[in-house]
Amino acid sequence: MGVIDIHTHLSCRADVVDPRIMRFLEQGPVALGEEPPVAALLADMDRGGIERSVVLASPPCAGFRHDNDRHAALVSAHPDRFIGFGMVDPFHEKDIAGAVRRCVEVHGFLGIGEFGYVDITDPACFPLYEACIEHDLPLLIHLGSVIPTVAQRLGHPFQLDEVVLRYPELTVIAAHAGAPWTETLATVAFWHPKVWIDLAALGTYPKLMRIQVLATLMAAGLGDRLLFGSDFPVTLPSAWLRQLPRLELPWIARKYGEIPALSAAQWAGLREGNARRLLKLG
């Protein structure tokens, strides 16, 4: 068994409705073309020894178009490599419960997301949370610095605390470790055991900041709830995976900072075991 990447996208130019997003994506290592970059993702998965990737829906509230039918077709064309998450936009969907049920029963999606870029405490979102609980689906929420189409406050992890207090049975994948507000996310996750944390896109951050993020999560005792994620095409999965083992704090910092190192079991969990457990992959 190989690595599982919990956070990738297969958006193309036609999915982008705001030129600011296009300028942002053009800074990444994979050029956004007219077709979804399926071949590029599969090739990089092979380079990195990544067995399967969760292909997330495009977040419409951030300025992307999304079509669950087309998305499901992309995923189902490579069932041994891709796992699909669907999108339900609670601000525009009239039958939220029905839309989530369709994601499960028609498309076979194993989760919902990438959600976010909105006020996630808005009551309009509550039916989505309730439907995810009903179907036992994880909800991946963008937390942390946001792309330039929405206000930064909408990415702050502080609002997640209100959501999981109201819905303690909701399983959340908090994307991007909430960076640069990882301390807040770590505090929330410490008190709410159904909050998992992915490390997507952190490969684009300076090394010192990446070490600080991991140290913060380990100091909060969250080593068993970490998930490898790349945020392809923003980051190449194989490159980010190679960097991960270099992020351990020096021993002297661990000793005097009283910060535990990731154990061998926790490294294995980060690479694949935690995602298999979360998604019930066996």
Buried (B, 14 or more C-beta within 10 A) or exposed (E): EEBBBBBBBBBBEEBBBBEEBEEBBEEBEBEBEEEBBBEBBBEBBEBBEBBBBBBBBBBBBBBBEBEBEEBBEBBEEBEEBBBBBBBBBBEEBEEBBEBBBBBBEEBBBBBBBBBBBBBBBEEBBBBBBBBBBEBEBBBBBBBBBBBEBBEEEBBBBBBBBEBBEEBEEBBBBBBBBBBBBBBBBBBBBBEBEBBBBBBBBBBBBEEEBBBBBBBBBBBBEBBBBBBBBBBBBBBBBBBBBEEBEEBBBEEEEBEEEEBBBBEEEBBEBBBBBBBBBBBEBE
